[in-house]
Amino acid sequence: MIQSKKKHCDGCSQPKYIWKNRGGKKYCKTCWSCHEGNVKLKPIAKQKRISPRSEKRIIADKKYSKSRKVFLEEKPICEAQLIGCAGASCQVHHTYSGKDRSEYYLDVSTWISICDSCHKWIHQYSKEARELGLLK
């Protein structure tokens, strides 16, 4: 094993094993613990958080929110009418899913006004929902 040499400490002026080298000054372990609080460190700039949604998506979401409200006011009754249906619609179901969904996100012709229980059923039983034409 290679043994390090004792060097001159700038804190206590003694030949000791160097613990830290800060700004060209060399400190032993004892002196570093004394001088540690006096050394001004450069402040680390906070990194900007990456937005979970793009600007384009934020604009689309605002348009969607307005269109959704009007759509549900025009169609207050659930269009699916599946077993256990609540009757009153409170959600918008997009008939296109997966990759195609982003293309049809704002297309009102692909929307269905639907209640919560029917919406859960459609996503739980996607194969049967495709046969009924509720998913494409």
C-alpha positions in Angstrom: 0.0 0.0 0.0 1.3 3.5 -0.9 1.7 5.7 2.1 1.0 9.4 1.6 3.6 11.9 2.8 3.0 14.6 5.4 2.7 18.1 4.0 2.6 21.6 5.4 -0.9 22.4 6.7 -2.0 26.1 6.0 -4.2 26.0 9.1 -1.8 25.0 11.8 1.5 25.3 10.0 2.5 21.8 11.0 3.6 18.9 8.8 0.5 16.6 8.7 -1.5 14.5 6.4 -3.6 16.7 4.2 -7.4 16.2 4.5 -8.7 18.9 2.1 -7.3 21.2 -0.6 -9.7 24.2 -0.9 -8.8 27.1 -3.1 -5.1 26.2 -3.2 -4.9 26.0 0.6 -4.2 22.6 2.2 -5.7 21.6 5.5 -5.3 18.7 7.9 -8.4 17.0 9.3 -8.4 19.0 12.5 -7.9 22.4 10.8 -10.5 21.6 8.1 -13.2 21.1 10.8 -12.3 24.5 12.2 -12.1 26.3 8.9 -15.0 24.5 7.2 -17.6 27.1 8.4 -15.5 30.1 7.3 -15.0 28.9 3.7 -17.6 30.5 1.4 -18.8 28.0 -1.0 -20.3 29.0 -4.4 -24.1 28.8 -4.2 -25.5 26.0 -6.3 -28.1 27.3 -8.7 -31.4 25.5 -8.5 -32.2 23.5 -11.6 -35.4 24.3 -13.3 -38.0 21.4 -13.1 -39.1 19.9 -16.4 -42.8 20.4 -16.9 -44.8 17.2 -17.1 -46.8 18.6 -19.9 -45.6 20.5 -23.0 -46.9 23.9 -23.9 -48.8 22.4 -26.8 -50.5 20.0 -24.5 -51.4 22.7 -21.9 -53.1 24.7 -24.7 -55.0 21.6 -25.9 -56.1 20.8 -22.3 -57.6 24.3 -21.9 -59.5 23.9 -25.2 -60.6 20.4 -24.1 -61.8 21.7 -20.7 -64.1 24.3 -22.3 -65.4 21.8 -25.0 -66.0 19.1 -22.4 -68.1 21.4 -20.3 -70.3 22.4 -23.2 -70.5 18.8 -24.4 -71.7 17.5 -21.0 -74.3 20.3 -20.8 -75.7 19.3 -24.2 -75.7 15.6 -23.4 -76.6 15.1 -19.7 -77.7 11.4 -20.0 -75.2 8.5 -20.2 -75.0 7.2 -23.8 -73.7 3.8 -23.0 -76.6 2.6 -20.7 -74.8 -0.5 -19.6 -75.7 -2.7 -16.6 -75.5 -0.6 -13.3 -75.7 2.7 -15.2 -76.3 5.8 -13.0 -78.2 7.6 -15.8 -76.6 11.0 -15.5 -73.4 11.6 -17.4 -70.5 13.2 -15.6 -67.5 12.2 -17.9 -66.4 12.2 -21.5 -65.2 8.9 -22.9 -62.9 9.0 -25.9 -63.7 6.1 -28.2 -60.1 6.1 -29.6 -57.4 4.9 -27.3 -53.7 4.4 -27.4 -51.6 6.1 -30.0 -54.6 7.4 -31.9 -56.0 9.2 -28.9 -53.8 12.3 -29.3 -55.1 12.8 -32.8 -58.8 12.7 -31.6 -58.3 14.4 -28.3 -60.3 17.5 -29.3 -62.5 15.8 -31.9 -66.0 16.0 -30.4 -67.3 13.4 -32.9 -65.3 10.7 -31.1 -66.6 11.6 -27.6 -69.4 9.8 -25.7 -71.0 11.4 -22.6 -71.0 8.7 -20.0 -71.5 7.9 -16.2 -68.7 6.8 -14.0 -69.8 3.1 -13.6 -70.1 2.7 -17.4 -66.8 4.3 -18.0 -65.1 1.9 -15.5 -66.8 -1.1 -17.2 -65.6 0.0 -20.7 -62.0 0.1 -19.5 -62.2 -3.0 -17.5 -63.9 -5.1 -20.3 -62.2 -3.5 -23.3 -62.9 -6.5 -25.6 -66.6 -6.4 -25.0 -66.6 -2.6 -25.3 -65.0 -2.9 -28.7 -67.7 -5.3 -29.8 -70.4 -2.8 -28.6 -68.6 0.0 -30.5 -67.6 1.9 -27.4 -63.9 1.6 -28.1 -62.1 1.7 -31.5 
